[in-house]
Amino acid sequence: MTVFDPNGDRVGKVRDVLVALRVDTAPPRALGLIVEVVARRRIFVPMGRVTGVDANSVMLSSGTLNLKRFEQRVGETLVLGELLDRSVTINESGRAATVVDAAIEQTRTGDWVLSRLAVSEPGRLGRRGQLRQLAWDEVSGLALPQTGQSAETLIATYRELNAADVAHALQELPIKRRHEVAEAMGDERLADVLGELPEAEQIVILGTLEEGRAADVLEEMDPDDAADLLAELSNVDRDRLLELMEPDEAEPVRQLLKYSEDTAGGIMTSEPVILSHDATIAEALARVRAPEITPALASQVYVCRPPSATPTGRYLGLAHIQRLLREPPSTLVSGALDDLEPLRPEAPLAEVTRYFATYNLVAAPVVDAQGRLVGAVSVDDVLDHLLPEDWRERARRG
């Protein structure tokens, strides 16, 4: 089938459909189309870009495409390339059959699913058998196995979940399986998931990793999360892991470990968005667009004298992004500063909570006695310390 962009220009030809099989009888979700463009290059087009399908063509919502050559990942299945000619069992009769075609359709929620299969039953004396159309759940043999599933495949089924949901899913697995999945995850993904697990679970999983790998994962964690985790370890284990970390990654964590965990210094992050006194509003807005910055930390930028890494030079003030959005991009951030009194690192949690409530904030600066910015507290850090220690476990149990 030919693929067209919104202007009616030809993009290429559909060569296959990529789906994600599931472990139960639910129809697989169609992830996207494999489209062949110029020079026989095959690219991936997400199903969310498809606005219409008829008997001869596919229409896309945008003419902008990612021309990176398609590379299939673990847990992804090509309908034409891998499902056709697969043997299945018809549930009603128990007879064997062969898949000869498949149908995808759009649900009321807008998702596309592989809803039906055309299967051929073997005929007698070598003759072609009966051709039947069946719903996906009327056959068996194609879903992901409930047992013997590789960790890579399971990780692939978690790919689109956020870290908190993956953490919930991990806790439902047997301990051995949980550790296998953690071992197979990439460092960055595992770091995000660890930050959403109860501390006891974090310690257990970290302890199953080889020390060098554990240090790599700690480097990928937010400094405050890494400090919280290391604070629960013995002094010997903590010092050994800090030594294995890259010095520039370990230093912010060491600084945070100096503060009591129930103070502003103990719950802050040492990596807020920091700008120099001559930075423009355009620069500030560009900085907070970075995907790794949380929404809470992206709500404010902090202006300081050099150096710009914590602990900084003299703290000059903070600017709210909402305020900056109303100002010309070429003007200086320092002209739109709020003179809000910052928190001190030793401020107890009760004082931090009152501070947030008084000024209706989602993030706040932390400045030491020398007038240097040492970090920022975000509202999620405050909530994490106000809730009971086992709040994640309670949420998992409903």
N, C-alpha and C positions, 0 to 999 in steps of 0.2 A: 504494500500500500504506500502511496506517495504521501509525504508529510509536507504541509504548507505552513508558512508563517502568517501572521495576521494580515499582511499586505497581499497575500495570495502568491507569494514567491515560493518556488519549490526549494525545500530544505534537503530532502533525501528520501530514502526508502526504509520502511520498517522491516527489520530482519528478524526480530524476536521480541519476546516480552519477558521481563525479569520479575520473578515473584519470590516471596518469602514463605516457605512452607512452615506449618505449625505442628505442634506436638499433639493436637487434638483433631477433631473432625471439622473444625471451622475452615471455611474456604481460604486458601492462601491470598494474601493481599498482593496486588500488582504494584510493584515499586516503580516501574517505568518501562520505556521502550528502548530497544537497541536499534539505533538508526544509522544507516550507512550513508555517509555524506561523500564529498569529493575524495578522489584518490582511494576509494574503497576503505576509508577510515570509518570505524564503528564507534559511535559515541552513545552516552547514556542521556536520555531525556526523561526527567521525573514525570510521573502520571499527573502531578498537580499542574503541569504546564499544558496538559491536553484539554482543549475546550470542546472538541467535537470529533466524533468518529462516524463515518458513514461507510457504505459498501466499498468505496474506492479510495478514500483519503482520510487523513488525520489532520486536524487543525490545532495549532499551538497558540498559546496566549501571548507569546513574545518571540521576536525574531532573534533575541540574544541567546546564544547557546554556548555551553562549555564544550570546546572541541577537543578536550583531553581524551585520548583513546580509552575506550571502555576496558576496565579490568574487573573481572568477576571476583567477588569476595566470598569468604566462607559464609554459608547460610543462605546464599542466593542461588536460585535455580532458573535456568533458561527453559521456557515452556517448549519451544520447538527443539532446542538442542538437547534437552535432557529428559523431558517428560514423555515425548512421543515414543511409542514402541515399548514403553515400560509395562511390565506385567502387573495386573491388579486382580483383586478378588471382588466379585459382585456380592455385596452383603446379603441380598435377599435369597439368592440361589446357591451361594458358595462356589459358583463356577469361576474359572479363570478367564481373563480377558486381556486384551491389549489396547492401550490408549492410542487412538489414531487422530484425535483432534481435541481442542479445548476451547472454551468460551469464557471471555471476561465480560463483566458488566459493572456498571456504576451503581452503587447503593444510594439510599436516601441521604446518607451522611456525606456523599461526595467521593468516598473511597471506591477504587476499582478492585474487584475480587475475581479470582478464577472460580466461577460458580458451577460450571457444568463440564462434563467430559463426554466425548464420543468414544465408545469402546467397541471392539470387535471380538465376539466370541468365536472360538475355533469351530470350523465346520467339519463335517464328516468326510472322510476319504479325500482330505486335502482341499476340499472346496472351501470357498470363502464363507465365513460364518455370519451370523446375524449381527447387524450393526445397530447399536443402541445408544441413546442419549440418556445420561444419568447425572443427577446432582452430585456434587463433590462428595457429600457424606454418604452416598449410596455405594461407594467403593472403598476398599481399604488397600493399603500397601504403598501409599505415596506420602503419608504424613511423616514428620520426624519421629524417630523411635522414642518411646518413653524411657528406655534403658539403653545403656551402651552409647549414649550421645557424647560426642567429643566436646571438650570444653570450648573449642573454637566455635562450634555450631551454636552452643548455648549462648555464648557471648554475642554472636551475630543476632540472635533473637532479642537481645537486650539493647542493640545498637541505638535505637531511636528513643529509648527511655532516658529520662534525666537521672542524675546520679542518685538522688534520694529514692527513686523507685527501684533502681538496680540494687541499692542497699537493702531495701525491703525484700526484694526477690532473693537475694543471697541468703538472708536469714532464714528463709523457708527451706533451704537446701540442707541435706545431711552435712555434717562437719567436713568429712573427707571431700565431698563434692564441692563444697564452698571453697576449700583451699585450692582445689584443682582449678577452679574458675579464676580465683585471684591470681594464681601463678601464670595463667595464660593471658591475662589482661595486659594491655599496654601500661607503661608507667603512669602516664598522665591520667588515663581513665581510672586506674586503680586509686590514684591519689584523690581524685574527686569522690569516688565511692567511699573510701576510708573516712573522709570528712563527714559523711552522713551516717556512719555506723556508731553504735554505742562504744564508749572508750574501751570496755573490756574486750569487745569483738575486734577493735582496731589492734589492740596489743597482741591478741592471739594470731591474727592474720599476719601482722608484721613479723612475728616470731617465726612463722613458717617459711619466710623468704630468706634466701641467701643474703648475707650481710651487705654485700655490695649492691644487690638489687633493692634491699630495704632502704639504703641510703639514697639511691636514685629516686625511689618513690617519695621519700621525704622532701627531696629537692623540688619535686613537682607540686607538693602541697602548698597551700597558703601558709606563710610563716607562722601565723597565729595558730592554725590547726596543727602544724608540725610541732610547735612548742607545747601545745596541750597534750599531744600524744607522747612526746618525749618526757614530759614531766611525770608521767605515770610509770616510767621505766626505772630500773635501778640506776644508780649513778654510774656504775661500770658500763652498762649497756648504752646509756645515754651518751656518755663521753666517746665511746667507741664509734657509734653511728655518726656523731657530729664530726669526728675526725675523718670518717670516710666520705662525708659530703664535701662538695666543692666549697672552698673558703668563702667565696662571696655569697653562696647560698646558706651556709651555716651561720654566718655572722648575725644576720637579722634574727635568727632563731635563738642564738645565744643571748642576744639583748633582751628578747621577750621573756626568756627563762629567769631573768633577774627579778621580775616583778611577781608579787603575790597574785594568785589566780582570781581572787575576788576583788581586784582593783581595776581601774581603767587601763593601767599598763599591762595587766595580765590578760585582758580580753581584747586588746587592740590589735590591729594589723600594722605592720611596719612599712607597708607598701601602698599608701594612698596616692592620689594624683597630685603631684607637686610641680609647681611652675615657678619660674624666676620672675622677678619684679617687672621685667620688660616684656613679658609674654603677652600676646594679643588674645582677644576673645576667640578668634578663629583657631588659634593653636589650642586653646582650652577645649573647645568643642571637638576638635580632631582627637585629642587625647582620650576623652571620655567615651569615644565611639569604639575603643578597643574591646573586642568581644570577651577578653578575659577579666574585665573589670565588672564587678557586681553592680546591679542597679543602685544599691545603697551607696557604695563608694563613688559611683558616677554622678551622684547628686551634687557633689561639691568638689571644688579644687582648692588647693592650699598654696598660698604664695609665700615664698621664703627667700632669704639671701642664700647664696651658694655656701656649702654644697647642697645639691638637691636630693641626695639620698639621706634617709634618716640615720642618725640625728642630723638635722639640717643646720644651716646657718640661722640667723635670727628669723623667727616666725613673724610675718607681716599681717596675715589675716586670711580669711576664707571667702570664696565667692560661690554663691548658689547658681547652679546651672540655669534654673528658671529665670534668674535675674539676667544672666548673660545672654539668654535667648532674645531678650528685649532690647539689647544694645547693638550698635554697629559692630560687625566682625573685626574691623581694623583697629578699634580702640583697645586700650590696655586693660587687662584684667584687674590690675592694681587700682584702677579708677572705680571699681565696682565692689570693693571689699566690704564685708560685714565686720563690725568691730566686736563681735560676740566674744566674751571672755572664754578662753579654752579650758579644757579639763587638765588637771594635774595627773601624772602617772599614778600617784598614790591615792587618788580619789576612790573611796569604797563604792561597791556596786550600788548601794542605795542612793548615793549622791549622783552617780551616773544616770540612774533611772529617772530621778527627779529632773535632772538636766535635760534629758531627752523630752520628757513630758512638758516641761516648762516652755521650751523653745520649739516644740513640734518638729523635731529633727529625725532624720534617718541615718545621719552620720555626724560625728563630732571630732574636732582636733584634740590631740593630747600633746601638751607642751611642757617641757621640764623646767627646772628652776633657772636654768641659763637662757631661757627663752627660745630653745630649739624645738622644732616639731619632731616628736619621736614616733608618732603614729596617729591612727584614727580609729575610733570605735564606731562600728556600724550596728544598726538596730538588731540585725540577726544575731550578732554576738551577745548583745544584752539579753535577748529572749532566750538564747541557748543556756545562759547562766541563771536566768530566773526560773525556768521550768525545772521540774524534778529531774534528777540525774537519769532516771530510766524513762524519760518521756518518749524517746525513739522506740523503745521496746513496747511501751504502752500503745503507741500509735500503730505499730505493726500488728498487735493483737486486737486492735479495734476497741 
